[in-house]
Amino acid sequence: MQRVIVILPLLLLPLFGTAAQQPLLTDAVRGAMERVSVERLWHHASVLASDDFEGRGTGSQGERTAAAYISAAMQASGLEPLGDDGGYAQYVPLHGSTPLPDSRLTLVTPTGKRELSLGQDYLLYKTGAQTFIPQPLPLIFVGYGIVAPEYDYNDYQHLDVRDAIVVFLSGEPESDDPRYFEGSQRSIYAIPEMKQRIAFTRGARGSIMIPLPRLGTGYDWEDWQRMFASEDVTLPINVPSNLSVMLRLELAAMLFDGASSSLDDVLRMNANQSMRSFPLDVSMSFSGSFRDRDFLSANIIGLLRGSDPLLQDSYVLCTAHYDHLGIGLPVEGDSIYNGLVDNALGTAAAMELAHVLADSALRPKRSIVFVFLAAEEKGLLGSLYYTSHPAVPLYRTTACLNIDGLAIIDRFHDIVGIGTEYSTLSNLLERLAGELGLRVSEVPPDFSLLDAFASSDQLAFAQAGVPSLLVMEGNDYANVPDQLGYNRFLEWGRTRYHTPFDDTLQPVDRDALTEHAQVLCAVLASLANTYEPPQWIQGSRYINARLQSQAEER
């Protein structure tokens, strides 16, 4: 067992260790689990994912309708409002910007100028005045665009990129060694935003990413067009940024005109693990045209007050994002991105848990705060705003259970804890799984490549110091052969995720929904009832944020 830093409120010290031997699944917890109703859950999910809610896009009427619907459900369940002005809504100020077709990106090559078309030739990660580059600036190829001292890796070695635009490939050096760029899993350095930040800190005025298809599961250009079709939304106070472009692979060869190496040479370097950086003989300018707006979204927050006088002023968060992509580019004539699995089902599950725990014999010892988060799809903006403006103190918030989707394929014999490697939440999940007759499995390899912990709101709460997890079903299914079930899971990601086909017409196993919701009920009740709150494992990247919030009593 790894050593952990134990930081407990003094009022809990006399009780530490005395309750650890008690079963987590008491009769009251099992009774609450049995009260979970798939009919209520499916009703909520079907309403939220209906065409009437227009995909719940950030800042849309559909999102506002969803927020009102969730608030009414919280009131009906008897939860106390923790939002602004005595209501359930915590208003989140946001800025939206949509690039317009008359934006002008010009490449100056040895053979002349080339005007590129927004959407067809390139896409913009960032919008706004900070992207303006009136005069052509030189391009410099910087490999993967990574500086990683812990791996003794630097694509910027001996390069001065100040007042230049850097060009890099997607991805990172491939490795089978988990000590080098986390081996077969994707490290943080593969995330485009990390590459863009590195470029910014090195003085670059902008960046161009060339997307490479990898592992046979990469997106094609139509996929990228669909994902970039909606507006760029940010919090008013945001990390500084500059021009960040994704260029269509088929056009990338022109960037290397006249250079010491061609795009084909670079692709061979990528395949042979012999990447090097070099200046290019091309320059670029950009003048963007944007439609801007300022608006309010809302986190919906309700409190189920704890029953134990010693513990009711400590809190467990149950979170789920209720936004989705709204109305986007049509696919087979359908332009409403309903977002049933992502994340009407997760939202409905949290609503059902609030109803069940507020109306059962189980009275959780700690208080539970249900937070329905806005703008997750825009970069975890609702959760980032909450951690900057917490409804209850972060240092008294013992854990966060985030719900992003539910099992839809089949009942299951195992579960996966996303994020348990960072904290003692792994111990609680192992104990609980044993009492439920389940096993805890590792993240499936194909899913681990997606950096699952960083892909939803649990990341924001972890970065604020709160031990956090996402509990998914494993791929040991009860009735479907494991490989077939796993293939269905991957196929869902390829054909329905972030498309209009994640809707109420897709096949959904109601028994799987029920079992997953019951497991989540058990996890949430256990977190609220344990006298031993989770702790970050020593050396965890999130432990310092916890120490800071406790020191500041924030």
C-alpha positions as CSV (number, residue, x, y, z in Angstrom):
1,M,0.0,0.0,0.0
2,Q,1.3,3.4,-0.9
3,R,2.0,6.0,1.8
4,V,-0.5,8.8,1.9
5,I,-0.6,12.2,3.4
6,V,-3.4,12.1,6.0
7,I,-5.1,15.5,6.6
8,L,-8.2,15.2,8.6
9,P,-10.3,17.7,10.5
10,L,-9.5,17.5,14.2
11,L,-13.1,16.6,15.0
12,L,-12.6,13.4,13.1
13,L,-9.4,12.2,14.7
14,P,-11.0,10.3,17.6
15,L,-13.2,8.4,15.1
16,F,-10.5,7.6,12.6
17,G,-10.2,3.8,12.1
18,T,-13.2,2.9,14.2
19,A,-15.8,2.9,11.4
20,A,-13.4,1.5,8.7
21,Q,-14.4,-2.1,9.5
22,Q,-18.1,-1.4,9.2
23,P,-19.8,-2.5,5.9
24,L,-20.4,0.2,3.5
25,L,-23.6,-1.3,2.2
26,T,-25.9,-1.0,5.3
27,D,-29.5,-1.9,5.1
28,A,-30.4,1.8,4.6
29,V,-27.9,2.1,1.7
30,R,-29.3,-1.0,0.0
31,G,-32.8,0.3,0.5
32,A,-31.9,3.5,-1.2
33,M,-30.4,1.6,-4.1
34,E,-33.6,-0.4,-4.5
35,R,-35.6,2.9,-4.7
36,V,-33.7,3.9,-7.9
37,S,-36.3,4.1,-10.6
38,V,-35.3,3.6,-14.2
39,E,-38.7,4.9,-15.3
40,R,-38.0,8.3,-13.6
41,L,-34.4,8.3,-14.8
42,W,-35.4,7.6,-18.4
43,H,-38.1,10.2,-18.3
44,H,-35.7,12.9,-17.2
45,A,-33.1,11.8,-19.8
46,S,-35.7,11.7,-22.6
47,V,-37.0,15.1,-21.8
48,L,-33.5,16.6,-21.7
49,A,-32.4,14.9,-24.9
50,S,-35.6,15.7,-26.8
51,D,-35.5,17.9,-29.9
52,D,-37.5,20.5,-27.9
53,F,-34.3,21.2,-25.9
54,E,-32.3,21.7,-29.1
55,G,-29.2,19.9,-27.9
56,R,-28.7,22.1,-24.8
57,G,-26.0,24.2,-26.5
58,T,-24.1,26.6,-24.2
59,G,-25.9,30.0,-24.1
60,S,-28.9,28.7,-26.0
61,Q,-32.6,28.7,-25.2
62,G,-32.4,24.9,-24.9
63,E,-29.8,25.2,-22.2
64,R,-31.9,27.7,-20.3
65,T,-34.9,25.4,-20.6
66,A,-32.8,22.5,-19.3
67,A,-31.6,24.6,-16.3
68,A,-35.2,25.5,-15.4
69,Y,-36.2,21.9,-15.7
70,I,-33.4,20.7,-13.4
71,S,-34.1,23.5,-10.9
72,A,-37.8,22.4,-10.7
73,A,-36.7,18.8,-10.1
74,M,-34.4,19.9,-7.3
75,Q,-37.2,21.9,-5.6
76,A,-39.6,18.9,-6.0
77,S,-37.0,16.7,-4.3
78,G,-36.8,19.1,-1.4
79,L,-33.1,20.2,-1.9
80,E,-32.0,23.5,-0.5
81,P,-31.0,26.1,-3.1
82,L,-27.3,27.1,-3.1
83,G,-27.3,29.3,-6.1
84,D,-27.4,33.1,-6.5
85,D,-30.1,35.3,-4.9
86,G,-31.6,32.4,-3.0
87,G,-32.3,30.3,-6.1
88,Y,-30.7,27.1,-7.6
89,A,-28.9,28.9,-10.4
90,Q,-25.3,30.0,-10.0
91,Y,-24.8,32.3,-12.9
92,V,-21.7,31.8,-15.0
93,P,-20.6,34.8,-17.1
94,L,-19.3,33.7,-20.5
95,H,-18.0,35.2,-23.7
96,G,-18.8,33.7,-27.1
97,S,-17.0,34.3,-30.4
98,T,-17.8,32.7,-33.8
99,P,-15.4,33.1,-36.7
100,L,-16.9,34.3,-39.9
101,P,-16.2,33.2,-43.5
102,D,-14.6,36.5,-44.5
103,S,-11.7,35.8,-42.1
104,R,-8.5,35.9,-44.1
105,L,-5.5,33.5,-43.7
106,T,-2.7,34.1,-46.2
107,L,0.3,31.9,-46.8
108,V,3.3,33.4,-48.6
109,T,5.3,30.6,-50.2
110,P,8.3,30.7,-52.6
111,T,5.9,30.2,-55.4
112,G,3.4,33.0,-54.4
113,K,0.5,33.7,-52.1
114,R,-2.3,31.3,-51.2
115,E,-5.5,32.3,-49.5
116,L,-7.0,29.6,-47.4
117,S,-10.7,29.1,-46.7
118,L,-12.0,28.9,-43.1
119,G,-13.6,25.5,-42.5
120,Q,-12.5,23.9,-45.8
121,D,-8.8,24.4,-45.3
122,Y,-8.2,25.3,-41.7
123,L,-10.0,25.6,-38.4
124,L,-9.5,28.0,-35.4
125,Y,-9.0,26.8,-31.8
126,K,-9.1,30.4,-30.6
127,T,-10.9,33.5,-31.8
128,G,-10.8,37.2,-31.0
129,A,-8.5,40.2,-31.4
130,Q,-5.5,38.4,-30.0
131,T,-5.3,36.3,-33.2
132,F,-4.7,39.3,-35.5
133,I,-1.4,39.0,-37.4
134,P,-1.5,41.9,-40.0
135,Q,2.0,41.3,-41.5
136,P,3.3,37.9,-42.6
137,L,5.4,36.2,-39.9
138,P,7.9,33.4,-40.6
139,L,6.9,29.8,-39.9
140,I,9.2,27.4,-38.0
141,F,8.6,23.6,-37.7
142,V,9.0,22.4,-34.2
143,G,8.3,18.7,-34.4
144,Y,5.6,17.8,-31.9
145,G,5.8,21.2,-30.2
146,I,6.8,19.6,-26.9
147,V,9.1,20.7,-24.1
148,A,9.2,17.9,-21.5
149,P,12.2,18.2,-19.1
150,E,11.2,15.1,-17.2
151,Y,11.7,13.1,-20.4
152,D,14.8,15.0,-21.5
153,Y,12.8,16.1,-24.6
154,N,12.8,19.5,-26.2
155,D,11.5,20.2,-29.7
156,Y,12.5,23.9,-29.3
157,Q,16.2,23.1,-28.6
158,H,18.4,25.9,-30.1
159,L,15.4,27.6,-31.7
160,D,14.3,31.2,-31.2
161,V,10.6,31.3,-32.1
162,R,9.8,34.8,-30.8
163,D,7.6,36.7,-33.2
164,A,7.2,33.6,-35.4
165,I,4.4,31.1,-36.0
166,V,5.3,27.5,-35.0
167,V,4.1,24.4,-36.9
168,F,3.8,21.1,-35.1
169,L,2.4,17.6,-35.6
170,S,-0.4,16.3,-33.5
171,G,0.5,13.6,-30.9
172,E,3.8,12.9,-29.3
173,P,6.8,10.5,-29.5
174,E,5.5,6.9,-29.5
175,S,6.7,4.7,-26.6
176,D,6.2,1.3,-25.1
177,D,7.9,2.5,-21.9
178,P,5.5,3.9,-19.3
179,R,8.4,6.0,-17.9
180,Y,8.6,7.8,-21.2
181,F,5.6,9.9,-22.3
182,E,3.5,7.4,-20.3
183,G,4.1,4.6,-22.7
184,S,1.0,3.5,-24.7
185,Q,-1.2,6.0,-22.9
186,R,-1.4,9.5,-24.0
187,S,0.5,12.0,-21.9
188,I,-0.6,15.6,-21.2
189,Y,1.9,16.7,-23.8
190,A,-0.3,15.3,-26.6
191,I,-3.1,17.6,-25.8
192,P,-3.3,20.5,-28.4
193,E,-3.9,23.1,-25.7
194,M,-0.6,22.1,-24.0
195,K,1.3,22.5,-27.2
196,Q,-0.3,25.9,-27.7
197,R,0.6,27.0,-24.2
198,I,4.2,25.9,-24.8
199,A,4.4,27.9,-28.0
200,F,2.9,31.0,-26.2
201,T,5.5,30.8,-23.4
202,R,8.3,30.5,-26.0
203,G,7.3,33.8,-27.5
204,A,5.5,32.5,-30.6
205,R,2.8,34.7,-32.1
206,G,0.7,31.7,-33.2
207,S,0.7,28.0,-34.0
208,I,-0.4,25.6,-36.7
209,M,-1.2,22.0,-35.9
210,I,-1.1,19.3,-38.6
211,P,-3.5,16.5,-37.5
212,L,-2.1,13.0,-38.1
213,P,-4.4,10.0,-38.2
214,R,-3.1,7.5,-35.6
215,L,-4.0,4.0,-34.6
216,G,-6.6,3.8,-37.3
217,T,-9.0,5.7,-35.1
218,G,-8.1,9.3,-35.9
219,Y,-10.7,11.8,-37.0
220,D,-11.1,12.7,-40.6
221,W,-11.5,16.4,-41.7
222,E,-15.3,16.1,-41.7
223,D,-15.2,15.1,-38.0
224,W,-13.0,18.1,-37.2
225,Q,-15.3,20.4,-39.1
226,R,-18.3,19.2,-37.1
227,M,-16.4,19.6,-33.8
228,F,-15.3,23.1,-34.6
229,A,-18.6,24.3,-36.0
230,S,-19.9,25.9,-32.7
231,E,-18.7,29.1,-31.2
232,D,-15.6,29.5,-29.1
233,V,-16.7,30.1,-25.5
234,T,-14.5,31.3,-22.7
235,L,-14.8,32.7,-19.2
236,P,-14.2,36.5,-19.0
237,I,-11.0,35.9,-17.1
238,N,-9.1,33.4,-19.2
239,V,-5.6,32.1,-19.8
240,P,-3.9,34.4,-22.5
241,S,-3.9,32.9,-25.9
242,N,-3.0,33.7,-29.5
243,L,-3.6,32.4,-33.0
244,S,-4.1,28.6,-32.9
245,V,-4.9,26.9,-36.2
246,M,-5.5,23.4,-37.3
247,L,-4.5,22.9,-40.9
248,R,-6.0,20.2,-43.2
249,L,-3.3,17.5,-43.7
250,E,-3.8,17.4,-47.4
251,L,-2.7,21.1,-47.6
252,A,0.2,20.8,-45.1
253,A,2.8,20.0,-47.8
254,M,2.8,23.7,-49.0
255,L,4.2,24.8,-45.6
256,F,7.4,22.9,-46.4
257,D,7.9,24.4,-49.9
258,G,11.6,25.4,-50.2
259,A,12.5,24.0,-46.7
260,S,15.4,21.6,-46.0
261,S,12.8,18.7,-45.5
262,S,9.5,18.1,-47.1
263,L,6.3,16.9,-45.4
264,D,7.0,13.4,-46.6
265,D,10.4,13.6,-44.8
266,V,8.6,14.8,-41.7
267,L,6.2,11.9,-41.8
268,R,9.1,9.5,-42.2
269,M,10.7,11.1,-39.1
270,N,7.5,10.6,-37.3
271,A,7.4,6.9,-38.2
272,N,11.1,6.4,-37.5
273,Q,11.1,8.3,-34.2
274,S,13.8,10.6,-35.6
275,M,12.0,14.0,-35.3
276,R,13.9,17.2,-35.7
277,S,12.9,20.9,-36.0
278,F,13.9,23.4,-38.6
279,P,12.9,26.8,-40.1
280,L,10.5,27.0,-43.0
281,D,10.5,29.2,-46.1
282,V,6.9,30.2,-45.7
283,S,5.2,33.1,-43.8
284,M,1.6,33.7,-42.8
285,S,-0.8,36.5,-41.9
286,F,-4.2,36.4,-40.4
287,S,-7.1,38.8,-40.1
288,G,-10.1,37.4,-38.4
289,S,-13.7,38.4,-38.6
290,F,-15.8,37.4,-35.6
291,R,-19.3,37.6,-34.2
292,D,-19.0,38.2,-30.4
293,R,-21.5,38.1,-27.5
294,D,-21.5,38.1,-23.7
295,F,-24.1,36.0,-21.9
296,L,-24.9,34.0,-18.7
297,S,-25.1,30.3,-18.4
298,A,-25.9,28.6,-15.0
299,N,-24.7,25.9,-12.8
300,I,-27.7,24.4,-10.9
301,I,-26.9,23.7,-7.2
302,G,-29.0,21.9,-4.6
303,L,-28.0,20.8,-1.0
304,L,-29.1,17.7,0.8
305,R,-28.1,18.5,4.4
306,G,-26.3,15.8,6.3
307,S,-27.8,14.2,9.5
308,D,-24.6,14.0,11.6
309,P,-23.9,17.1,13.7
310,L,-20.2,16.4,13.5
311,L,-20.1,15.9,9.8
312,Q,-23.0,17.9,8.2
313,D,-20.6,20.9,7.7
314,S,-18.4,18.7,5.4
315,Y,-19.6,18.0,1.9
316,V,-19.6,15.5,-0.9
317,L,-20.2,16.8,-4.4
318,C,-22.3,14.9,-7.0
319,T,-21.7,16.6,-10.3
320,A,-23.0,16.1,-13.9
321,H,-22.8,18.4,-16.9
322,Y,-26.1,19.1,-18.5
323,D,-24.9,21.0,-21.6
324,H,-24.2,19.5,-25.0
325,L,-23.4,20.8,-28.5
326,G,-26.7,22.4,-29.5
327,I,-27.5,22.8,-33.2
328,G,-24.6,22.1,-35.5
329,L,-23.6,20.9,-38.9
330,P,-26.3,18.5,-40.3
331,V,-25.5,14.9,-40.6
332,E,-27.8,12.9,-42.8
333,G,-30.3,15.8,-42.5
334,D,-30.2,16.0,-38.6
335,S,-28.6,19.1,-37.1
336,I,-29.7,18.7,-33.4
337,Y,-27.0,17.2,-31.3
338,N,-29.3,15.7,-28.6
339,G,-26.6,14.3,-26.3
340,L,-28.5,11.5,-24.6
341,V,-25.6,9.5,-23.3
342,D,-23.4,12.6,-23.2
343,N,-24.8,13.7,-20.8
344,A,-28.6,13.7,-20.4
345,L,-28.3,10.2,-18.9
346,G,-25.7,11.4,-16.4
347,T,-27.7,14.4,-15.5
348,A,-30.8,12.3,-15.1
349,A,-28.9,9.9,-12.9
350,A,-27.8,12.7,-10.6
351,M,-31.4,14.0,-10.5
352,E,-32.6,10.5,-9.5
353,L,-29.9,10.1,-6.8
354,A,-31.0,13.5,-5.3
355,H,-34.6,12.3,-5.3
356,V,-33.8,8.9,-3.8
357,L,-31.4,10.1,-1.1
358,A,-33.8,12.9,-0.1
359,D,-36.7,10.6,0.2
360,S,-35.5,7.4,1.8
361,A,-34.7,6.0,5.2
362,L,-31.0,6.7,4.5
363,R,-30.0,10.0,6.0
364,P,-26.4,10.6,4.8
365,K,-24.1,11.8,7.6
366,R,-22.3,14.4,5.4
367,S,-24.1,17.0,3.3
368,I,-24.3,16.2,-0.4
369,V,-24.2,19.1,-2.9
370,F,-25.7,18.2,-6.3
371,V,-24.1,20.5,-9.0
372,F,-25.4,20.4,-12.5
373,L,-22.7,22.0,-14.5
374,A,-22.8,24.3,-17.6
375,A,-20.4,24.6,-20.5
376,E,-18.4,21.3,-19.9
377,E,-18.3,20.9,-23.7
378,K,-16.6,24.3,-24.0
379,G,-13.7,23.3,-21.8
380,L,-15.1,22.5,-18.3
381,L,-16.1,26.2,-17.9
382,G,-18.9,25.6,-15.4
383,S,-16.8,23.5,-13.1
384,L,-13.9,25.9,-13.4
385,Y,-16.2,28.7,-12.4
386,Y,-17.6,26.7,-9.5
387,T,-14.1,26.0,-8.1
388,S,-13.4,29.7,-8.2
389,H,-16.8,30.5,-6.6
390,P,-17.6,27.5,-4.5
391,A,-21.1,27.2,-3.0
392,V,-19.6,25.4,0.0
393,P,-15.9,25.7,1.1
394,L,-13.5,23.6,-0.9
395,Y,-11.5,22.6,2.1
396,R,-14.6,21.1,3.7
397,T,-15.5,19.3,0.4
398,T,-14.2,15.7,1.0
399,A,-14.8,14.2,-2.5
400,C,-16.5,14.7,-5.9
401,L,-18.4,11.9,-7.7
402,N,-18.8,13.1,-11.3
403,I,-21.3,11.4,-13.6
404,D,-20.7,11.6,-17.4
405,G,-22.8,8.9,-19.1
406,L,-24.3,5.6,-18.0
407,A,-23.9,2.0,-19.1
408,I,-26.2,1.4,-22.1
409,I,-24.9,-1.9,-23.5
410,D,-25.6,-4.6,-20.9
411,R,-25.4,-5.3,-17.2
412,F,-21.8,-5.8,-16.0
413,H,-19.6,-7.7,-13.6
414,D,-16.9,-5.1,-13.2
415,I,-16.5,-1.3,-12.8
416,V,-13.7,1.2,-13.7
417,G,-12.7,4.0,-11.4
418,I,-11.4,6.9,-13.5
419,G,-9.0,8.9,-11.2
420,T,-8.7,6.4,-8.4
421,E,-4.9,6.1,-9.0
422,Y,-4.5,9.6,-7.5
423,S,-6.2,9.1,-4.2
424,T,-7.5,6.7,-1.5
425,L,-10.8,6.6,-3.4
426,S,-9.4,3.4,-4.8
427,N,-9.7,1.8,-1.4
428,L,-13.3,2.8,-1.0
429,L,-14.2,1.6,-4.5
430,E,-12.5,-1.8,-4.0
431,R,-14.3,-2.3,-0.7
432,L,-17.6,-1.3,-2.2
433,A,-17.2,-3.4,-5.3
434,G,-16.5,-6.4,-3.2
435,E,-19.7,-5.9,-1.2
436,L,-21.6,-5.5,-4.5
437,G,-20.2,-8.6,-5.9
438,L,-18.3,-6.7,-8.6
439,R,-14.6,-6.3,-9.5
440,V,-12.6,-3.1,-10.2
441,S,-10.9,-3.3,-13.5
442,E,-8.2,-1.1,-15.2
443,V,-9.2,1.5,-17.8
444,P,-9.5,-0.4,-21.2
445,P,-6.4,0.4,-23.4
446,D,-8.3,2.1,-26.2
447,F,-10.0,4.4,-23.6
448,S,-6.8,5.2,-21.7
449,L,-5.5,6.8,-24.9
450,L,-8.1,9.5,-24.5
451,D,-6.8,10.6,-21.1
452,A,-10.1,9.9,-19.5
453,F,-9.5,11.7,-16.2
454,A,-8.8,15.0,-18.1
455,S,-11.8,14.6,-20.3
456,S,-14.6,15.7,-18.0
457,D,-15.4,17.9,-15.0
458,Q,-13.7,15.7,-12.4
459,L,-10.4,17.3,-13.6
460,A,-11.4,20.8,-12.5
461,F,-12.4,19.6,-9.0
462,A,-9.1,17.6,-8.7
463,Q,-7.1,20.7,-9.8
464,A,-8.9,22.6,-7.0
465,G,-7.8,19.9,-4.5
466,V,-10.9,17.8,-4.2
467,P,-10.4,14.0,-4.5
468,S,-12.5,13.1,-7.5
469,L,-13.6,10.2,-9.6
470,L,-15.8,9.0,-12.4
471,V,-17.2,5.5,-12.1
472,M,-17.8,3.6,-15.4
473,E,-18.9,0.1,-16.2
474,G,-16.2,-2.3,-17.2
475,N,-16.3,-4.6,-20.2
476,D,-17.1,-7.9,-18.4
477,Y,-20.7,-8.0,-19.4
478,A,-23.4,-10.2,-18.0
479,N,-25.1,-11.3,-21.2
480,V,-23.1,-10.0,-24.1
481,P,-19.7,-11.6,-24.9
482,D,-17.0,-9.3,-23.6
483,Q,-15.3,-8.6,-27.0
484,L,-18.7,-8.0,-28.7
485,G,-19.7,-5.6,-25.9
486,Y,-16.3,-3.8,-26.1
487,N,-16.6,-3.5,-29.8
488,R,-20.1,-2.0,-29.4
489,F,-18.6,0.5,-26.9
490,L,-15.9,1.5,-29.4
491,E,-18.4,1.6,-32.3
492,W,-20.6,4.0,-30.2
493,G,-17.6,6.3,-29.9
494,R,-16.9,6.2,-33.6
495,T,-20.5,6.6,-34.9
496,R,-22.6,8.4,-32.2
497,Y,-20.3,10.4,-29.9
498,H,-20.8,14.1,-30.5
499,T,-23.1,13.5,-33.4
500,P,-26.9,13.9,-33.8
501,F,-27.3,10.2,-33.4
502,D,-26.6,10.3,-29.7
503,D,-30.4,10.5,-29.2
504,T,-33.3,8.6,-27.7
505,L,-33.6,6.4,-30.8
506,Q,-30.4,4.5,-30.2
507,P,-30.4,1.1,-28.4
508,V,-30.3,1.4,-24.6
509,D,-30.4,-1.5,-22.1
510,R,-32.6,-0.4,-19.3
511,D,-31.2,-3.0,-16.9
512,A,-27.7,-1.6,-17.5
513,L,-29.0,1.9,-16.7
514,T,-30.5,0.7,-13.5
515,E,-27.4,-1.2,-12.3
516,H,-25.1,1.7,-13.1
517,A,-27.3,4.2,-11.3
518,Q,-27.5,1.8,-8.3
519,V,-23.7,1.5,-8.1
520,L,-23.5,5.3,-8.2
521,C,-26.0,5.5,-5.4
522,A,-23.9,3.2,-3.3
523,V,-20.7,5.2,-4.1
524,L,-22.3,8.5,-3.2
525,A,-23.9,7.2,0.0
526,S,-20.6,5.6,1.1
527,L,-18.7,8.8,0.5
528,A,-21.3,10.7,2.5
529,N,-21.4,8.2,5.4
530,T,-17.7,7.3,5.9
531,Y,-15.9,8.9,8.8
532,E,-12.6,8.5,6.9
533,P,-12.6,11.0,4.0
534,P,-10.5,10.3,0.9
535,Q,-6.9,11.6,0.8
536,W,-4.6,12.4,-2.1
537,I,-1.8,9.8,-2.5
538,Q,1.6,11.2,-1.6
539,G,3.2,12.7,-4.7
540,S,-0.1,13.2,-6.5
541,R,-0.1,16.2,-8.8
542,Y,-3.2,17.5,-7.0
543,I,-2.2,17.4,-3.4
544,N,-0.7,20.9,-3.2
545,A,-4.0,22.4,-4.2
546,R,-5.6,20.6,-1.3
547,L,-3.0,21.8,1.1
548,Q,-3.5,25.4,-0.1
549,S,-7.3,25.3,0.2
550,Q,-7.0,24.0,3.7
551,A,-4.3,26.5,4.7
552,E,-6.5,29.3,3.4
553,E,-9.7,27.8,4.7
554,R,-11.2,28.4,1.2
